Amino acid sequence: MAVSAVHNVDVCVVGLGPTGRALAHRAAAAGLTVAAIDPRPDRLWPPTYSCWVDELPEWLPATAIATRIEAPTVWARREHRIPRPYCVLSKPGLRDALPLDQATVRAGRAVRVEPHVVELDDGSIISADVVADTRGLPALGSRRAASAHGIFVDAETAAPMVTDGQGLLLDWRPDNGASNDEPPSFLYSVPLGDGTVIFEETSLGLRGGMPQHELRRRTLNRLAAHGIRLTGSEPTEAAHYPLDQPPPKKGTGRVVPFGSRGGMMHPCTGYSVADSLALVDTAVDAIADGRDPVAALWSPRARFVYWMRMRGLWGLGRLTTEQSIAMFEAFFTASPRGQRALLSAHDDYTALGAVLVNTVAHTWPFRWRYDLVGWTNRNRWVGYEYEPAPTREPRRIG
């Protein structure tokens, strides 16, 4: 078999998910020579991507947004309307907004990824000044996780809970059939702009995550409580990934992890795409200037923010349902800046510190604060045994 080589490119991007494609696109647009590697470079990504509208970079066109929600709803002890526009991204629109016409795209799997060399499974070698690894997250194992099971329901059927222009960001109402003696989960539900609504029961912070069959059971319980009956043939999606991927170490001459692989997975929310899109030009500018992209992306303030968010993740993973509701009730009465500092700001450490202290201080009853900060019940759900899975698994997409 003949071995081909591509020499002297400025950047080789390994992995063409949304963040990898954005990095390759913006690097090429900045005049850098780019090679991009992915087993299926033209695929349409399976997951559903959402974010706050103000997180998106100005260069991204409006066609990347599938649907917009002006004030999403949070249910804790009571209903909260968050006056901050939220959106679901259009996967075709996002892909089309990140063309790779100016890059060399190779279909293949990387079997060796080193600081200046990438080898493909067909023996091809690509040499680059900078190699960026954007292949997503490693295996979950027993790490603290985000787990979700989503069911796609047509908009007419979904109307008793969610209609066009509405969205449930976190729904902690007690209608998923789980008791306070079981690990907690909440519902996320938004219209997707294609005539369907996703209902997605979600768990955050548990070691090893929550099984899909348990999340599905809870989702169906919620829908039934609101009079929504399904046929059983509705398509689904599954999410199950670690939340504690740390920022990479600084230093030139290294492979540069970017996106969720590079510490941009938010430990408390599981979001990463918007932050990666917002920071992609920071990475590209550093590469173009010959500086360390990791140092440019991860200032001491940003690393401190990540450290504080990890404390929030650990807190999420040891609370009961009642404690989670109390904690989110306290958080969503904080100032808009405080909420943004936790939910999306990359380096606003002063506001983040203040909102974390405020959230603990306003979580009630008082004794629950000990669990939140880890003085008691630190490993509450470790080793929890769920009911067995049903014999038939639901049909999935993606």
C-alpha positions in Angstrom: 0.0 0.0 0.0 1.4 3.4 -1.0 1.9 5.8 1.9 1.1 9.4 1.2 2.2 12.5 3.2 1.0 16.0 3.6 3.9 18.3 4.7 4.2 21.8 6.1 0.7 22.6 7.1 0.3 25.1 9.9 -2.5 23.2 11.7 -3.7 19.6 11.6 -7.2 19.2 13.2 -8.0 15.7 14.3 -11.8 15.3 14.7 -14.5 17.2 12.9 -17.3 17.6 15.4 -18.7 21.1 15.7 -15.6 22.4 17.6 -13.1 20.7 15.3 -14.8 22.0 12.2 -15.0 25.5 13.7 -11.3 25.4 14.5 -10.4 24.2 11.0 -12.7 26.7 9.3 -11.5 29.7 11.3 -7.9 28.8 11.0 -8.2 28.5 7.2 -10.1 31.8 7.1 -7.2 33.4 8.9 -4.8 32.4 6.2 -3.3 29.3 7.9 -2.8 26.1 5.9 -5.0 23.5 7.5 -5.4 19.7 7.3 -8.5 18.2 8.8 -9.0 14.5 9.7 -12.2 12.6 10.5 -13.5 9.1 9.6 -16.7 10.7 8.3 -15.9 14.3 7.6 -19.3 15.2 6.0 -21.5 13.5 8.6 -24.3 15.4 10.3 -23.6 15.2 14.1 -26.1 13.1 16.1 -26.5 15.2 19.3 -28.8 18.1 19.9 -26.8 21.3 20.6 -28.2 24.3 22.5 -26.8 27.4 24.2 -27.5 30.9 25.3 -27.7 33.2 22.3 -25.3 35.7 23.7 -22.6 33.0 24.0 -22.3 32.7 20.2 -19.6 34.6 18.3 -20.6 37.5 16.1 -19.2 35.8 13.0 -21.6 32.9 13.2 -24.6 33.6 10.9 -28.2 33.4 12.1 -28.8 30.4 9.9 -26.9 28.3 12.6 -29.9 28.8 14.9 -32.8 26.4 14.5 -35.1 27.9 17.1 -35.0 30.7 19.7 -36.6 30.9 23.2 -36.7 34.4 24.6 -37.1 33.4 28.2 -36.8 29.7 29.1 -38.4 28.3 32.2 -36.9 26.8 35.2 -39.0 24.9 37.7 -37.5 24.5 41.2 -39.8 25.2 44.2 -41.6 27.6 41.9 -41.5 28.7 38.3 -38.7 31.0 37.2 -38.6 32.7 33.8 -35.0 33.5 32.8 -34.9 36.7 30.8 -32.0 35.6 28.6 -32.5 34.3 25.0 -31.7 30.7 24.5 -31.5 28.7 21.3 -31.2 25.3 19.7 -28.6 25.1 17.0 -29.4 23.9 13.6 -27.0 21.1 12.8 -27.2 21.5 9.0 -27.0 25.3 9.5 -24.0 25.1 11.7 -22.2 22.7 9.4 -22.9 25.0 6.4 -21.6 28.0 8.4 -18.3 26.3 8.8 -17.2 25.4 5.3 -13.8 23.7 4.8 -13.2 24.6 1.2 -9.9 26.2 2.1 -8.7 23.1 4.1 -7.3 19.8 3.0 -9.9 17.3 4.4 -8.9 13.6 4.8 -11.4 10.8 5.5 -9.6 8.4 7.9 -9.0 7.5 11.5 -6.0 8.8 13.3 -3.9 6.0 14.9 -1.0 8.2 16.0 -1.4 11.8 17.2 1.8 13.5 18.3 2.9 17.1 18.6 3.9 17.5 14.9 2.7 14.3 13.3 -0.6 12.6 12.7 -0.7 9.1 11.2 -3.9 7.7 9.6 -5.1 4.1 9.6 -4.2 3.8 5.9 -0.5 4.7 6.7 -0.8 8.3 5.5 1.4 10.8 7.5 0.5 14.5 8.0 3.1 16.9 9.3 2.0 20.1 11.0 3.4 22.9 13.1 0.5 22.5 15.5 -1.7 19.4 16.0 -5.1 20.1 17.6 -7.0 17.1 19.1 -10.8 17.7 18.9 -12.0 14.1 19.0 -14.3 14.6 22.0 -14.1 13.0 25.4 -12.5 9.7 26.5 -14.4 6.8 28.0 -16.6 7.6 31.0 -15.8 4.8 33.5 -16.7 5.8 37.0 -16.1 9.6 36.4 -18.7 12.2 37.3 -21.1 12.2 34.4 -23.9 13.8 32.4 -26.5 11.3 31.4 -29.6 12.0 29.4 -32.3 10.1 27.5 -34.2 12.2 24.9 -37.4 11.3 23.1 -38.4 13.3 20.0 -42.2 14.0 20.1 -44.2 15.8 17.4 -45.1 19.4 18.4 -48.9 18.8 18.5 -48.5 15.9 20.9 -46.0 17.9 23.0 -48.2 21.0 23.3 -49.6 20.2 26.9 -46.0 20.8 28.2 -44.0 22.8 25.6 -45.1 24.9 22.6 -43.2 26.9 20.0 -41.1 29.6 21.6 -41.2 28.0 25.0 -38.6 25.8 26.7 -38.0 23.9 30.0 -34.4 24.4 30.9 -34.6 22.5 34.2 -37.9 21.0 35.3 -37.7 19.6 38.9 -41.4 19.2 39.4 -42.0 15.8 41.2 -43.7 13.9 38.4 -40.9 11.6 37.1 -41.9 8.7 39.5 -38.6 8.8 41.4 -38.6 9.2 45.2 -36.2 11.3 47.3 -34.4 8.0 48.1 -33.3 7.7 44.5 -30.6 9.7 42.6 -32.1 12.9 41.3 -32.8 13.9 37.7 -34.7 16.7 35.9 -36.4 17.3 32.6 -35.0 19.4 29.8 -37.4 20.1 26.9 -37.2 22.5 23.9 -38.7 22.7 20.4 -36.2 21.9 17.8 -37.5 24.0 14.9 -38.4 21.0 12.8 -41.9 20.2 14.1 -40.6 18.1 17.0 -39.9 18.7 20.7 -37.3 16.9 22.7 -38.1 15.6 26.2 -34.9 14.7 27.8 -34.6 13.4 31.4 -31.1 14.4 32.6 -28.8 13.5 35.5 -25.7 15.6 36.4 -22.8 14.8 38.6 -23.3 11.1 39.5 -20.2 8.8 39.3 -20.7 6.6 36.3 -23.9 8.4 35.4 -27.5 7.1 35.4 -28.6 4.2 33.1 -30.6 5.0 30.0 -33.5 2.7 30.9 -34.0 4.5 34.2 -33.9 7.9 32.5 -36.4 6.7 29.9 -38.7 5.4 32.6 -38.7 8.8 34.3 -39.3 10.6 31.0 -42.3 8.5 30.2 -43.6 9.1 33.8 -43.4 12.9 33.3 -45.1 12.8 30.0 -47.9 10.6 31.3 -48.4 13.0 34.2 -49.2 15.8 31.7 -51.5 13.6 29.6 -49.0 12.9 26.9 -49.1 9.4 25.5 -46.5 8.1 23.0 -46.7 5.4 20.4 -43.4 3.8 21.3 -42.0 4.4 17.8 -40.6 7.9 18.6 -36.9 8.3 17.8 -34.6 8.8 20.8 -31.1 10.0 21.6 -28.8 9.1 24.4 -26.1 11.1 26.1 -23.5 9.7 28.5 -20.2 11.4 29.0 -17.8 12.7 31.7 -18.1 16.2 33.1 -14.7 16.4 34.7 -12.3 16.7 31.8 -9.6 19.1 33.1 -7.9 21.9 31.2 -4.7 20.8 29.5 -1.2 21.7 30.6 0.5 24.7 29.0 3.6 24.4 27.0 4.6 24.7 23.3 5.4 21.6 21.4 2.4 19.7 22.7 -0.7 18.3 21.0 -3.4 21.0 21.7 -6.7 19.5 23.0 -9.6 21.8 22.1 -13.3 21.7 22.8 -14.7 19.2 25.3 -11.4 17.3 25.1 -9.6 20.5 26.1 -11.5 21.2 29.3 -14.3 23.2 27.7 -17.0 20.9 28.9 -18.8 22.9 31.6 -18.6 20.7 34.7 -22.0 21.9 36.1 -24.1 21.9 32.9 -22.5 19.6 30.3 -22.4 22.3 27.6 -19.3 22.8 25.5 -20.0 23.8 21.9 -20.9 27.5 22.5 -17.8 28.1 24.7 -15.6 26.4 22.1 -17.1 28.5 19.3 -16.6 31.7 21.3 -12.9 30.8 22.0 -11.9 29.4 18.7 -10.5 32.7 17.4 -8.4 33.0 20.6 -6.8 29.7 19.7 -6.3 30.6 16.0 -4.7 33.9 16.9 -2.3 32.2 19.2 -1.3 29.7 16.6 -0.9 32.4 13.9 1.4 34.4 16.3 3.4 31.3 17.3 2.1 31.5 20.9 0.9 28.6 23.0 -2.9 28.2 22.4 -3.4 26.5 25.7 -1.9 29.5 27.6 -4.1 31.9 25.6 -7.2 29.9 26.3 -6.5 29.1 29.9 -5.5 32.1 31.9 -5.1 31.8 35.6 -8.5 33.3 36.1 -10.1 30.8 33.7 -8.5 27.9 35.5 -9.7 29.3 38.8 -13.3 29.4 37.4 -12.9 25.8 36.3 -11.7 24.8 39.8 -14.7 26.5 41.4 -17.2 24.9 38.9 -15.7 21.5 39.8 -16.8 22.2 43.4 -20.2 22.8 42.1 -20.1 19.5 40.1 -19.2 17.6 43.3 -22.0 19.2 45.1 -24.5 18.2 42.4 -23.5 14.6 42.6 -24.3 14.1 46.3 -27.7 15.9 46.7 -31.1 14.3 47.0 -34.0 15.5 44.8 -35.3 17.8 47.6 -31.9 19.2 48.2 -31.3 19.8 44.4 -34.6 21.7 44.2 -33.6 23.9 47.2 -30.2 24.6 45.7 -31.6 25.5 42.3 -34.2 27.7 43.9 -31.4 29.6 45.7 -29.3 29.8 42.5 -32.0 31.2 40.2 -32.8 34.0 42.6 -29.2 35.3 42.2 -28.4 38.3 40.0 -28.1 37.9 36.2 -24.4 38.4 36.4 -24.1 35.7 39.1 -26.1 33.3 37.0 -24.0 34.0 33.9 -20.8 33.6 35.9 -21.7 30.0 36.7 -23.6 29.0 33.5 -21.4 30.5 30.8 -18.7 33.2 31.6 -15.2 31.8 31.0 -13.3 33.8 33.5 -15.6 35.9 35.8 -14.2 34.4 38.9 -15.3 37.2 41.3 -19.0 36.9 40.3 -18.7 33.1 40.3 -17.3 33.0 43.8 -20.0 35.3 45.1 -22.9 33.3 43.5 -21.5 30.0 44.9 -21.3 31.4 48.4 -24.8 33.0 48.0 -26.3 29.7 46.7 -25.0 27.8 49.7 -26.0 30.5 52.1 -29.6 30.6 50.8 -30.1 26.8 50.5 -32.7 25.8 53.1 -33.0 24.0 55.5 -29.7 24.9 57.0 -28.5 21.3 57.5 -28.6 20.6 53.8 -25.7 23.0 53.2 -23.4 20.5 54.8 -24.2 18.1 52.0 -23.8 20.8 49.4 -20.2 21.6 50.5 -19.3 18.0 51.1 -19.1 17.9 54.9 -21.7 15.1 55.0 -22.9 12.4 52.6 -20.0 13.0 50.2 -20.5 9.7 48.4 -24.2 9.4 48.9 -25.1 7.7 45.5 -21.9 5.7 44.9 -22.8 2.1 44.3 -26.5 2.8 44.1 -28.4 -0.1 42.3 -31.1 0.7 39.9 -34.0 -1.4 38.9 -33.1 -3.9 36.1 -33.5 -2.8 32.5 -36.5 -4.0 30.5 -36.0 -6.8 28.1 -36.6 -4.6 25.0 -34.5 -1.6 24.4 -36.0 1.6 22.8 -35.0 2.4 19.3 -32.3 5.1 19.2 -31.0 7.5 16.6 -27.4 8.7 16.3 
